[in-house]
Amino acid sequence: MDQEWSVVKAKVGDRFIKPDSKKIYVVVKVVLDGDWVILEEEGGDRHFLTSRKGLETWIKYKKD
């Protein structure tokens, strides 16, 4: 198996914290066979397109 793609597949509704801004983004769409995701800033109007590989640097948000 290719270790490069060892990250957990993101799915709609998953939440991630962008490390440099500490803002929470929610996955609103998974595209291109799950290799890319569209994220929307929680409580904001910004959208972000990133690859699964790019999400390796983000922190998956887990609500207690």
N, C-alpha and C positions, 0 to 999 in steps of 0.2 A: 504494500500500500504506500501511497505517496504521503510522506510525513508532512509535507508542506500544507496540505489541506486537513490537518488533524483538528482544527477548531470545530466547535459544536455548530451545527447548521442553525442559522438564525431562522426564526419563523415569525409570522405576523403576530404582533402583540409583545414580543420580547423587548425588553428595555435595556439600554446600554448607556453608560456614562462616558462622555467624551473626555479623555484625560486632560487635555490642555485647557478646557473651559469648565469642566465639572458640571456641564449641563446634561440633562437626561434626554435621550432620544428614543423614540418608539419605532419599531419596525412596522411600516405600513404596507410594504409590498416586497416580495421576493421575486427577483427576475433572473433571466438567463440561467435556467436550471439550478437556481439556488446559489450561484456563484457571486451574485451582487444583490444588495438590499437597498431599499429606499427608506431612509429614516426621517422622522419628523420630530422637531424639537417639542418636548412636552411643555404645553402652556405657551407656545410661541408659534411663529409662522415660518420658521426656517426648515428647509428640507435638505437632505444630505444623501448623496449616492456614494456607496463604498462597497468594496469587495469583501468577501468573507475573510480573505487574507488581511485586509486592512482592519477588520474588527479585532484581530489578535491583540492590538494595542489598547482597545477599549475595555472597560470593565462592565461585565454583565451585572445589571442592577437586580438585586433580589430584595423584595419587600418582605419585612418581617411580619 
